[in-house]
């Protein structure tokens, strides 16, 4: 499941350093999201329901961990954004990620492979949808 924009902000904080409490996460995303602490807690609850984060108790505090892989999530997010917003059907140039503060050099190669695989999967899906069945295939049904 792809995270929403606010969920992605929270995930980015967890990918950077985890585990974190709801208060720590709120303090880090408050400027970007401009919302209340209760909104952060409710979002974390929904993220848990979606399987994006895990929650554990540490003493009397709830601490949160990212359950989704950073590179896989970012690859899917970037591919979806490029396709929906910019109508890019081809592979994304990996050079667009080289100056990212979110991923390091070792993750760039993984990201490139995932983007290639996502593009290949999309092509396979569209080939199956757009190819009419041949007369022999139709007879076999």
matplotlib code that plots the C-alpha trace (Angstrom):
import matplotlib.pyplot as plt

x = [0.0, 1.3, 1.5, -0.2, 2.0, 1.8, 2.4, 5.5, 6.8, 6.5, 8.1, 11.0, 11.6, 11.5, 13.8, 16.3, 16.2, 14.0, 12.3, 10.6, 7.7, 4.6, 5.9, 9.3, 7.7, 5.3, 8.1, 9.9, 7.0, 5.1, 6.7, 6.0, 2.5, 1.3, -1.0, -1.7, -0.2, -3.5, -3.4, 0.0, -1.2, -4.3, -2.1, 0.2, -2.8, -4.0, -0.5, -0.4, -3.8, -2.3, 0.8, 3.2, 4.4, 4.6, 4.1, 5.6, 5.5, 8.7, 7.8, 4.7, 5.5, 4.5, 7.4, 7.0, 9.1, 8.8, 7.5, 7.9, 11.2, 12.4, 13.8, 10.8, 8.4, 10.2, 10.5, 6.8, 5.9, 8.2, 7.0, 3.3, 3.9, 5.8, 3.0, 0.0, 1.3, 3.8, 2.3, 5.8, 5.4, 9.1, 11.7, 12.7, 16.2, 18.1, 20.1, 17.1, 17.8, 21.6, 21.4, 18.7, 19.3, 16.9, 18.9, 22.6, 24.8, 24.4, 20.6, 20.7, 21.6, 18.7, 16.4, 17.4, 16.7, 13.3, 12.3, 13.4, 11.3, 8.3, 8.5, 8.8, 5.8, 3.7, 4.7, 3.7, 0.4, -0.5, 0.6, -1.8, -4.7, -4.2, -3.4, -6.6, -6.8, -5.9, -8.5, -6.8, -6.7, -10.4, -11.3, -9.4, -11.8]
y = [0.0, 3.4, 6.0, 9.3, 12.5, 13.0, 9.3, 9.5, 12.4, 10.2, 7.3, 9.4, 10.4, 6.7, 5.6, 8.2, 7.1, 4.6, 3.8, 7.1, 8.1, 9.9, 13.1, 12.8, 12.2, 15.1, 17.5, 16.5, 16.8, 19.6, 22.4, 20.5, 19.2, 22.1, 20.0, 19.1, 16.3, 14.5, 14.4, 12.8, 10.2, 9.4, 9.2, 6.8, 4.7, 4.5, 3.7, 0.8, -0.4, -0.2, -2.1, 0.8, 1.1, -1.2, 0.0, -1.4, -0.3, 0.9, 1.4, 3.6, 5.0, 3.8, 3.6, 3.3, 1.5, 1.6, -1.8, -1.0, -1.0, 2.5, 1.8, -0.3, 2.3, 5.2, 3.3, 2.6, 6.2, 7.7, 5.4, 6.1, 9.9, 9.9, 8.0, 9.8, 13.3, 13.5, 10.7, 9.1, 5.6, 4.8, 4.1, 6.9, 8.2, 7.1, 10.4, 12.2, 10.5, 11.0, 14.2, 12.9, 13.3, 10.4, 7.6, 6.8, 5.6, 1.9, 2.3, 3.9, 0.6, -1.1, 1.7, 1.5, -2.3, -1.8, 1.0, -1.2, -4.1, -1.9, -0.6, -4.2, -5.3, -2.4, -3.2, -6.9, -5.9, -3.5, -6.1, -8.6, -6.1, -4.6, -7.7, -9.2, -13.0, -14.8, -16.9, -20.0, -18.6, -17.8, -21.3, -22.8, -20.9]
z = [0.0, -1.0, 1.8, 1.6, 1.6, 5.4, 6.0, 3.8, 5.9, 9.0, 7.3, 6.2, 9.9, 10.9, 8.1, 9.2, 12.9, 14.7, 16.9, 17.8, 20.0, 18.6, 20.3, 18.7, 15.3, 15.8, 16.7, 13.5, 11.1, 12.7, 10.6, 7.3, 8.1, 10.2, 12.3, 15.9, 18.0, 18.0, 14.2, 14.3, 16.8, 14.7, 11.5, 13.3, 14.3, 10.7, 9.5, 11.9, 10.5, 7.0, 8.0, 7.4, 10.9, 14.0, 17.5, 20.7, 24.3, 26.0, 29.6, 29.5, 26.0, 22.6, 20.2, 16.4, 13.7, 10.0, 8.7, 5.0, 3.1, 2.2, -1.2, -2.4, -1.1, -2.7, -6.0, -6.1, -5.1, -7.7, -10.5, -9.6, -9.4, -12.8, -14.5, -12.9, -12.9, -15.8, -17.9, -18.2, -19.5, -19.8, -17.1, -14.8, -15.1, -12.0, -12.2, -10.7, -7.4, -7.1, -5.0, -2.7, 1.0, 1.7, 0.0, 0.0, -2.8, -1.8, -2.1, -5.6, -7.3, -5.4, -6.5, -10.1, -10.1, -8.5, -10.9, -13.8, -12.4, -11.8, -15.4, -16.7, -14.6, -15.9, -19.5, -19.0, -17.5, -20.4, -23.0, -21.5, -21.4, -24.8, -26.8, -28.2, -28.1, -31.3, -32.9, -31.6, -28.1, -28.4, -29.5, -26.6, -24.2]

ax = plt.figure().add_subplot(projection="3d")
ax.plot(x, y, z, "-o")
ax.set_aspect("equal")
plt.show()
